[in-house]
Amino acid sequence: MDAAIPKRQRIKQQNRQFILDAARQVFAEQGYGAATIRDIIRATPLAAGTFYNYFTSKEDVRLALDAEMAAVLRPYLSEGRAQAVTAEEFLSAFFSAAFALKGGTGTVPAAVDLRAGFEDLRTDLESAIARGLFRPLDANALAAALLAAADAIAKRLAAENGDAAKATEEATLMFLRGVQPPA
């Protein structure tokens, strides 16, 4: 923590981070639906009442985690998409970033929630469509389809300890070429 920040503010930041870190761990282990506020509190060194000084609900914590994720995702996702010169490069950059977001271990993270980056993806798709990388499609619908596919594939592969590189290749080909067998 920065010494220029007053002690009280540093403690508040630290406590909030304890809660977020604990929630991330609990959600990954138990799943969001099964996790409770009590589970989150138990995973911190904090008193039970301290949680409510920072968050009002489990949903409030999830929204904070989504915002944190979005801050990490935006530059990582947008960079590869902006540099893409083909639809395949665009899709590969999107899926690669989505699947390998945490730590670059080559395996898919347990909880990838990309919804927070919807607007950035939609904007990048509009740009890619204008550059001729994609047919003139509804950027909103394509963004929603890409995000839904990335989320579903990431969850499945995380459960199977899947390979992010293989998932990227398969998802890219699925969107690029469709599901029809080769001619």
BALOBA-1460 file (C-alpha; in Angstrom, 3 decimals):
// residues 183
<rec num="1" residu="m" x="0.000" y="0.000" z="0.000"/>
<rec num="2" residu="d" x="1.069" y="3.578" z="-0.688"/>
<rec num="3" residu="a" x="2.472" y="5.397" z="2.377"/>
<rec num="4" residu="a" x="1.015" y="8.692" z="1.068"/>
<rec num="5" residu="i" x="-2.492" y="7.333" z="1.646"/>
<rec num="6" residu="p" x="-3.771" y="7.955" z="5.188"/>
<rec num="7" residu="k" x="-3.796" y="4.877" z="7.435"/>
<rec num="8" residu="r" x="-7.602" y="4.770" z="7.757"/>
<rec num="9" residu="q" x="-8.016" y="4.813" z="3.999"/>
<rec num="10" residu="r" x="-5.338" y="2.108" z="3.570"/>
<rec num="11" residu="i" x="-7.180" y="-0.119" z="6.062"/>
<rec num="12" residu="k" x="-10.463" y="0.449" z="4.215"/>
<rec num="13" residu="q" x="-8.812" y="-0.485" z="0.917"/>
<rec num="14" residu="q" x="-7.213" y="-3.530" z="2.499"/>
<rec num="15" residu="n" x="-10.497" y="-4.713" z="4.060"/>
<rec num="16" residu="r" x="-12.357" y="-4.261" z="0.785"/>
<rec num="17" residu="q" x="-9.650" y="-6.243" z="-1.009"/>
<rec num="18" residu="f" x="-9.840" y="-9.024" z="1.617"/>
<rec num="19" residu="i" x="-13.544" y="-9.347" z="0.857"/>
<rec num="20" residu="l" x="-13.080" y="-9.295" z="-2.916"/>
<rec num="21" residu="d" x="-10.255" y="-11.846" z="-2.789"/>
<rec num="22" residu="a" x="-12.300" y="-14.101" z="-0.522"/>
<rec num="23" residu="a" x="-15.367" y="-13.789" z="-2.756"/>
<rec num="24" residu="r" x="-13.335" y="-14.628" z="-5.848"/>
<rec num="25" residu="q" x="-12.019" y="-17.753" z="-4.106"/>
<rec num="26" residu="v" x="-15.403" y="-18.795" z="-2.709"/>
<rec num="27" residu="f" x="-17.193" y="-18.225" z="-6.040"/>
<rec num="28" residu="a" x="-14.543" y="-20.280" z="-7.855"/>
<rec num="29" residu="e" x="-14.751" y="-23.134" z="-5.334"/>
<rec num="30" residu="q" x="-18.501" y="-23.248" z="-4.702"/>
<rec num="31" residu="g" x="-19.996" y="-21.413" z="-7.640"/>
<rec num="32" residu="y" x="-21.750" y="-18.087" z="-7.350"/>
<rec num="33" residu="g" x="-25.187" y="-19.581" z="-6.705"/>
<rec num="34" residu="a" x="-24.087" y="-21.813" z="-3.836"/>
<rec num="35" residu="a" x="-21.837" y="-19.254" z="-2.152"/>
<rec num="36" residu="t" x="-23.188" y="-17.185" z="0.726"/>
<rec num="37" residu="i" x="-22.084" y="-13.974" z="2.368"/>
<rec num="38" residu="r" x="-21.217" y="-16.053" z="5.428"/>
<rec num="39" residu="d" x="-18.868" y="-18.204" z="3.271"/>
<rec num="40" residu="i" x="-17.158" y="-15.065" z="2.003"/>
<rec num="41" residu="i" x="-16.758" y="-13.619" z="5.495"/>
<rec num="42" residu="r" x="-15.307" y="-16.904" z="6.795"/>
<rec num="43" residu="a" x="-12.642" y="-16.725" z="4.076"/>
<rec num="44" residu="t" x="-11.428" y="-13.339" z="5.395"/>
<rec num="45" residu="p" x="-9.700" y="-12.328" z="8.621"/>
<rec num="46" residu="l" x="-12.484" y="-9.777" z="9.195"/>
<rec num="47" residu="a" x="-15.387" y="-9.639" z="11.628"/>
<rec num="48" residu="a" x="-18.777" y="-10.526" z="10.180"/>
<rec num="49" residu="g" x="-20.208" y="-7.014" z="10.409"/>
<rec num="50" residu="t" x="-17.286" y="-5.534" z="8.513"/>
<rec num="51" residu="f" x="-18.639" y="-6.969" z="5.248"/>
<rec num="52" residu="y" x="-21.624" y="-4.618" z="5.365"/>
<rec num="53" residu="n" x="-19.373" y="-1.568" z="5.681"/>
<rec num="54" residu="y" x="-18.263" y="-2.284" z="2.103"/>
<rec num="55" residu="f" x="-21.009" y="-4.254" z="0.376"/>
<rec num="56" residu="t" x="-24.759" y="-4.623" z="0.753"/>
<rec num="57" residu="s" x="-25.146" y="-8.064" z="-0.826"/>
<rec num="58" residu="k" x="-23.464" y="-10.943" z="-2.625"/>
<rec num="59" residu="e" x="-24.617" y="-9.356" z="-5.900"/>
<rec num="60" residu="d" x="-22.876" y="-6.125" z="-4.892"/>
<rec num="61" residu="v" x="-19.620" y="-8.077" z="-4.447"/>
<rec num="62" residu="r" x="-20.092" y="-9.762" z="-7.825"/>
<rec num="63" residu="l" x="-20.587" y="-6.387" z="-9.484"/>
<rec num="64" residu="a" x="-17.373" y="-5.118" z="-7.873"/>
<rec num="65" residu="l" x="-15.540" y="-8.207" z="-9.143"/>
<rec num="66" residu="d" x="-17.000" y="-7.660" z="-12.612"/>
<rec num="67" residu="a" x="-15.761" y="-4.063" z="-12.557"/>
<rec num="68" residu="e" x="-12.319" y="-5.248" z="-11.477"/>
<rec num="69" residu="m" x="-12.330" y="-7.826" z="-14.260"/>
<rec num="70" residu="a" x="-13.422" y="-5.245" z="-16.811"/>
<rec num="71" residu="a" x="-10.523" y="-2.984" z="-15.864"/>
<rec num="72" residu="v" x="-8.124" y="-5.852" z="-16.564"/>
<rec num="73" residu="l" x="-9.934" y="-7.085" z="-19.670"/>
<rec num="74" residu="r" x="-10.387" y="-3.906" z="-21.640"/>
<rec num="75" residu="p" x="-6.808" y="-3.194" z="-22.673"/>
<rec num="76" residu="y" x="-5.954" y="-6.881" z="-23.022"/>
<rec num="77" residu="l" x="-8.923" y="-7.684" z="-25.227"/>
<rec num="78" residu="s" x="-8.966" y="-4.513" z="-27.303"/>
<rec num="79" residu="e" x="-5.280" y="-4.530" z="-28.213"/>
<rec num="80" residu="g" x="-5.378" y="-7.786" z="-30.160"/>
<rec num="81" residu="r" x="-8.681" y="-6.964" z="-31.812"/>
<rec num="82" residu="a" x="-7.464" y="-3.545" z="-32.945"/>
<rec num="83" residu="q" x="-4.330" y="-5.045" z="-34.511"/>
<rec num="84" residu="a" x="-6.193" y="-7.827" z="-36.335"/>
<rec num="85" residu="v" x="-6.103" y="-7.665" z="-40.132"/>
<rec num="86" residu="t" x="-8.369" y="-10.682" z="-40.706"/>
<rec num="87" residu="a" x="-11.548" y="-11.980" z="-39.121"/>
<rec num="88" residu="e" x="-9.604" y="-15.029" z="-37.948"/>
<rec num="89" residu="e" x="-7.038" y="-12.841" z="-36.138"/>
<rec num="90" residu="f" x="-9.841" y="-10.802" z="-34.543"/>
<rec num="91" residu="l" x="-11.691" y="-13.873" z="-33.290"/>
<rec num="92" residu="s" x="-8.501" y="-15.593" z="-32.160"/>
<rec num="93" residu="a" x="-7.429" y="-12.487" z="-30.231"/>
<rec num="94" residu="f" x="-10.841" y="-12.322" z="-28.553"/>
<rec num="95" residu="f" x="-11.024" y="-15.984" z="-27.556"/>
<rec num="96" residu="s" x="-7.347" y="-16.188" z="-26.593"/>
<rec num="97" residu="a" x="-7.679" y="-13.246" z="-24.227"/>
<rec num="98" residu="a" x="-10.952" y="-14.553" z="-22.814"/>
<rec num="99" residu="f" x="-9.603" y="-18.036" z="-22.124"/>
<rec num="100" residu="a" x="-6.126" y="-17.185" z="-20.903"/>
<rec num="101" residu="l" x="-6.958" y="-14.080" z="-18.898"/>
<rec num="102" residu="k" x="-5.660" y="-15.182" z="-15.515"/>
<rec num="103" residu="g" x="-1.991" y="-16.015" z="-15.359"/>
<rec num="104" residu="g" x="-1.467" y="-17.337" z="-18.848"/>
<rec num="105" residu="t" x="-1.213" y="-20.897" z="-17.552"/>
<rec num="106" residu="g" x="-2.692" y="-22.358" z="-20.708"/>
<rec num="107" residu="t" x="-5.774" y="-23.562" z="-18.870"/>
<rec num="108" residu="v" x="-9.102" y="-21.847" z="-18.822"/>
<rec num="109" residu="p" x="-9.917" y="-19.937" z="-15.631"/>
<rec num="110" residu="a" x="-12.814" y="-21.262" z="-13.604"/>
<rec num="111" residu="a" x="-14.866" y="-18.088" z="-13.746"/>
<rec num="112" residu="v" x="-14.689" y="-15.912" z="-16.820"/>
<rec num="113" residu="d" x="-17.381" y="-13.273" z="-16.886"/>
<rec num="114" residu="l" x="-16.842" y="-11.074" z="-19.892"/>
<rec num="115" residu="r" x="-20.172" y="-9.238" z="-19.884"/>
<rec num="116" residu="a" x="-18.533" y="-6.124" z="-18.484"/>
<rec num="117" residu="g" x="-16.593" y="-5.771" z="-21.760"/>
<rec num="118" residu="f" x="-19.685" y="-5.921" z="-23.995"/>
<rec num="119" residu="e" x="-19.576" y="-2.283" z="-25.100"/>
<rec num="120" residu="d" x="-15.865" y="-2.458" z="-25.917"/>
<rec num="121" residu="l" x="-16.377" y="-5.629" z="-27.933"/>
<rec num="122" residu="r" x="-19.368" y="-4.142" z="-29.767"/>
<rec num="123" residu="t" x="-17.338" y="-1.046" z="-30.635"/>
<rec num="124" residu="d" x="-14.395" y="-3.164" z="-31.805"/>
<rec num="125" residu="l" x="-16.754" y="-5.279" z="-33.923"/>
<rec num="126" residu="e" x="-18.255" y="-2.170" z="-35.513"/>
<rec num="127" residu="s" x="-14.736" y="-1.044" z="-36.394"/>
<rec num="128" residu="a" x="-13.837" y="-4.489" z="-37.758"/>
<rec num="129" residu="i" x="-17.015" y="-4.537" z="-39.860"/>
<rec num="130" residu="a" x="-16.191" y="-1.060" z="-41.206"/>
<rec num="131" residu="r" x="-12.658" y="-2.290" z="-42.068"/>
<rec num="132" residu="g" x="-14.153" y="-5.208" z="-43.981"/>
<rec num="133" residu="l" x="-13.058" y="-7.982" z="-41.609"/>
<rec num="134" residu="f" x="-16.652" y="-9.209" z="-41.224"/>
<rec num="135" residu="r" x="-19.782" y="-9.094" z="-43.330"/>
<rec num="136" residu="p" x="-22.119" y="-6.248" z="-42.377"/>
<rec num="137" residu="l" x="-23.659" y="-7.896" z="-39.318"/>
<rec num="138" residu="d" x="-25.496" y="-6.633" z="-36.269"/>
<rec num="139" residu="a" x="-22.551" y="-5.838" z="-33.965"/>
<rec num="140" residu="n" x="-24.776" y="-6.136" z="-30.877"/>
<rec num="141" residu="a" x="-25.903" y="-9.645" z="-31.804"/>
<rec num="142" residu="l" x="-22.401" y="-10.767" z="-32.765"/>
<rec num="143" residu="a" x="-20.928" y="-9.372" z="-29.529"/>
<rec num="144" residu="a" x="-23.595" y="-11.160" z="-27.495"/>
<rec num="145" residu="a" x="-22.958" y="-14.434" z="-29.359"/>
<rec num="146" residu="l" x="-19.191" y="-14.195" z="-28.911"/>
<rec num="147" residu="l" x="-19.481" y="-13.417" z="-25.207"/>
<rec num="148" residu="a" x="-21.994" y="-16.195" z="-24.595"/>
<rec num="149" residu="a" x="-19.841" y="-18.710" z="-26.456"/>
<rec num="150" residu="a" x="-16.665" y="-17.633" z="-24.642"/>
<rec num="151" residu="d" x="-18.390" y="-17.890" z="-21.279"/>
<rec num="152" residu="a" x="-19.887" y="-21.331" z="-21.967"/>
<rec num="153" residu="i" x="-16.693" y="-22.740" z="-23.446"/>
<rec num="154" residu="a" x="-14.576" y="-21.338" z="-20.613"/>
<rec num="155" residu="k" x="-16.829" y="-22.895" z="-17.975"/>
<rec num="156" residu="r" x="-16.840" y="-26.282" z="-19.713"/>
<rec num="157" residu="l" x="-13.096" y="-26.311" z="-20.234"/>
<rec num="158" residu="a" x="-12.398" y="-25.148" z="-16.703"/>
<rec num="159" residu="a" x="-14.390" y="-28.091" z="-15.396"/>
<rec num="160" residu="e" x="-12.353" y="-30.369" z="-17.657"/>
<rec num="161" residu="n" x="-9.014" y="-28.586" z="-16.988"/>
<rec num="162" residu="g" x="-9.046" y="-27.654" z="-20.674"/>
<rec num="163" residu="d" x="-6.398" y="-26.158" z="-22.890"/>
<rec num="164" residu="a" x="-6.868" y="-22.453" z="-23.696"/>
<rec num="165" residu="a" x="-4.958" y="-22.659" z="-26.996"/>
<rec num="166" residu="k" x="-7.107" y="-25.542" z="-28.258"/>
<rec num="167" residu="a" x="-10.282" y="-23.792" z="-27.078"/>
<rec num="168" residu="t" x="-9.217" y="-20.618" z="-28.887"/>
<rec num="169" residu="e" x="-8.608" y="-22.499" z="-32.140"/>
<rec num="170" residu="e" x="-11.897" y="-24.398" z="-31.994"/>
<rec num="171" residu="a" x="-14.013" y="-21.370" z="-31.035"/>
<rec num="172" residu="t" x="-12.361" y="-19.232" z="-33.713"/>
<rec num="173" residu="l" x="-13.037" y="-21.846" z="-36.409"/>
<rec num="174" residu="m" x="-16.614" y="-22.308" z="-35.221"/>
<rec num="175" residu="f" x="-17.371" y="-18.596" z="-35.645"/>
<rec num="176" residu="l" x="-15.264" y="-18.182" z="-38.748"/>
<rec num="177" residu="r" x="-16.481" y="-21.196" z="-40.707"/>
<rec num="178" residu="g" x="-19.682" y="-22.192" z="-38.979"/>
<rec num="179" residu="v" x="-20.669" y="-25.709" z="-38.047"/>
<rec num="180" residu="q" x="-21.129" y="-27.144" z="-41.559"/>
<rec num="181" residu="p" x="-18.773" y="-29.954" z="-42.562"/>
<rec num="182" residu="p" x="-16.131" y="-29.045" z="-45.158"/>
<rec num="183" residu="a" x="-17.278" y="-29.383" z="-48.762"/>
